[in-house]
Amino acid sequence: GAGVSQTPSNKVTEKGKYVELRCDPISGHTALYWYRQSLGQGPEFLIYFQGTGAADDSGLPNDRFFAVRPEGSVSTLKIQRTERGDSAVYLCASSLGATGGNEQYFGPGTRLTVT
Amino acid sequence: QKEVEQDPGPLSVPEGAIVSLNCTYSNSAFQYFMWYRQYSRKGPELLMYTYSSGNKEDGRFTAQVDKSSKYISLFIRDSQPSDSATYLCAMSFQRTGKLIFGQGTTLQVKP
């Protein structure tokens, strides 16, 4: 079946602009996670959803970052007033449940470059 | 100090060698311990996961967890050039699937 998909695969934007990154999880997966991976580092947790609600947004770095999942399926990560330090690969993952032990399936990521 | 520490390498070995990768962690509340493999410009894929302490074997891969030492390992036997990738350890708590990753170790297996 189809895996997790993310669009766009690459995004180049100018400092100060607004961007939206989209994640399509595996059908039937209720939990959806966003991570950010900087060059040479492991993924860093940003936020996760159980259904439509954000269950834990403790990893969002500041109020320029926001994510939604209005119908409990597709999710959008929104970044306002982008900064060069936001450049990274943004990874999305989904799983059947939101507790430990549920395997997370990752998408290929969106590579964001802020110039 | 990071919650999960992993030597970034790079690690280069000849084909057929036994590879040992490891991570240390500081939070004793972690219950699930995972190893992910990530190829260049791809998302991580789950290799092995272990609940609490113990060993788990799957083909050429063996995962070990020592909670008393807060230390986890992944062993790869008979390494192949196709094993060349970045290996990430990750951990989570019982109640949440939120993953805490190590930095990743880059492995190159030379033919």
Chai-1 contact restraints between the chains, C-beta under 6 A:
chainA,res_idxA,chainB,res_idxB,connection_type,confidence,min_distance_angstrom,max_distance_angstrom,comment,restraint_id
A,Q41,B,Q103,contact,1.0,0.0,6.0,A-B,restraint_1
A,G42,B,L88,contact,1.0,0.0,6.0,A-B,restraint_2
A,G42,B,F101,contact,1.0,0.0,6.0,A-B,restraint_3
A,G42,B,G102,contact,1.0,0.0,6.0,A-B,restraint_4
A,G42,B,Q103,contact,1.0,0.0,6.0,A-B,restraint_5
A,G42,B,G104,contact,1.0,0.0,6.0,A-B,restraint_6
A,P43,B,F101,contact,1.0,0.0,6.0,A-B,restraint_7
A,F45,B,K98,contact,1.0,0.0,6.0,A-B,restraint_8
A,Y48,B,K98,contact,1.0,0.0,6.0,A-B,restraint_9
A,L91,B,G43,contact,1.0,0.0,6.0,A-B,restraint_10
A,S95,B,G97,contact,1.0,0.0,6.0,A-B,restraint_11
A,A98,B,G97,contact,1.0,0.0,6.0,A-B,restraint_12
A,T99,B,R95,contact,1.0,0.0,6.0,A-B,restraint_13
A,T99,B,G97,contact,1.0,0.0,6.0,A-B,restraint_14
A,G100,B,Q31,contact,1.0,0.0,6.0,A-B,restraint_15
A,G100,B,Y32,contact,1.0,0.0,6.0,A-B,restraint_16
A,G100,B,S92,contact,1.0,0.0,6.0,A-B,restraint_17
A,G100,B,F93,contact,1.0,0.0,6.0,A-B,restraint_18
A,G100,B,Q94,contact,1.0,0.0,6.0,A-B,restraint_19
A,G100,B,G97,contact,1.0,0.0,6.0,A-B,restraint_20
A,G101,B,Y32,contact,1.0,0.0,6.0,A-B,restraint_21
A,N102,B,G97,contact,1.0,0.0,6.0,A-B,restraint_22
A,E103,B,L46,contact,1.0,0.0,6.0,A-B,restraint_23
A,F106,B,G43,contact,1.0,0.0,6.0,A-B,restraint_24
A,F106,B,P44,contact,1.0,0.0,6.0,A-B,restraint_25
A,G107,B,G43,contact,1.0,0.0,6.0,A-B,restraint_26
A,P108,B,K42,contact,1.0,0.0,6.0,A-B,restraint_27
A,P108,B,G43,contact,1.0,0.0,6.0,A-B,restraint_28
A,G109,B,G43,contact,1.0,0.0,6.0,A-B,restraint_29
